[in-house]
Amino acid sequence: MELFWERCAIKFNLAFFTASPFNGIQTRESHPPVKKATIILLVAHGSRLAEANVEVHRLADQLQQRLNHDVRACFLEGGEPNIPDAIDQALQQGAKEILALPYFLTQGRHFREDIPKILGEKARAFPETSIRLLDYVGSHEGMMDLLLQIIKESG
């Protein structure tokens, strides 16, 4: 299973794609590389199954090692920390920019409504900090290659 997540980290240049329900996708040319005062939040749905949440934390740790940058897991519901708490922790540690990377395969209600609402509330409360929503993982063009690779490796 670890190899799968390593392929995800390699296939997806996750830190440079951003989206907004209002302005669509912006490409990497639109944004500079991740700065040290930036914290990346890997936002997952969360689960009552503790092992599932541990898996997300492990993925965040692997991304952090690959990027040599601060990456943290957080959850919409069913896991700790939740999104607002993770943002508060990042702010307490001096983050000037927070990038929220939705670890979702589709653009359902959570990506379109719930997460932007939470991020918007925090952005209004802390206007001196840039809080951006990146595009969800499943939207990346490399997803098809990843799926094909998994099928080919199955024998």
Beta strands, then each sheet from edge to edge (+ up, - down):
strand 1: 18-20
strand 2: 24-26
strand 3: 38-44
strand 4: 71-75
strand 5: 97-102
strand 6: 130-133
sheet 1: 1+ 2-
sheet 2: 4+ 3+ 5+ 6+
end
